[in-house]
Amino acid sequence: MSNVKLEDAYEFVEPEYRIILAGMMSQVPNNGDITVGEVINHFAPYSQLNRDERRALLSLTKLQKNKFAPKMSQTQRCEVLALFHEGVTREALSKMYNVDRRTITHIYTPHSPHYKSIRDERIGIGKEAFYEKYVTDDLLNTALSFIKQDKDKITENNPNANKKQGLHLVRNQFCTYDHRVIISWREPGNTEGIHVAGWYYCDLDSDMPTHWFTAGGPDSLKNSQACYLAMLEDITDKLE
């Protein structure tokens, strides 16, 4: 457990502790590849920490190694990047690999501080060589089946169902401050990362303030109300 990277452990930490840990780590220089063991050792002696900070550190020690079994390998992360650039949506990829949607986003987003080595490899060997290296025939067949599931619902998305369109000030149980969130209909081709026309949200006060998200998968694309309700369960404070 001590050798697990902190960025991988975050997914299994309760949201309130994740926020506390992110605040603590903002004071630690060059922490991109820091492990859980290094984090715990860094903050000793623990008497200097407040009660919540100590509980947040303790939450890391409770994580069991078997919880990390479903996590993606380096090869699987490369598969995700290759498939995303072939048109597979974030929602389909998160279902295929059974991981959080934000993990998928960090893999393919050029300016994300995470998984940069994967994106660098694609640039280094070229997109075609990268695709051939990581996308097998079996994987391609699996991806196509998920794409079909998403495409079957495209015609249900309604640009005129715009009741919740616009800017909203919201906060959920995972947030410690109000977030400015825009609900908007987006079309493929005019927004980076959008492959299916539908309703998306942009959280101006998140760790990715320029990115458009689908909060709940294909269903949240249908109308602005569905996007809004799914967004309320999706937003979190900045982790960086």
Secondary structure, DSSP 8 states (H G I E B T S, - for coil): -TTSBHHHHGGGS-HHHHHHHHHHHTTSSS-TT-BHHHHHHHT-SGGGS-HHHHHHHHHHHT--GGGGTTS--HHHHHHHHHHHTTT--HHHHHHHHT--HHHHHHHH-TT-SSSHHHHHHHHHH-HHHHHHHH--HHHHHHHHHHHHHHHTTGGG--TT--TT-EEEEE--TT-SS-EEEEEEEE-TTSSTT--S-EEEEEETTSSSTT--B-SSGGGGGS-HHHHHHHHHTT------
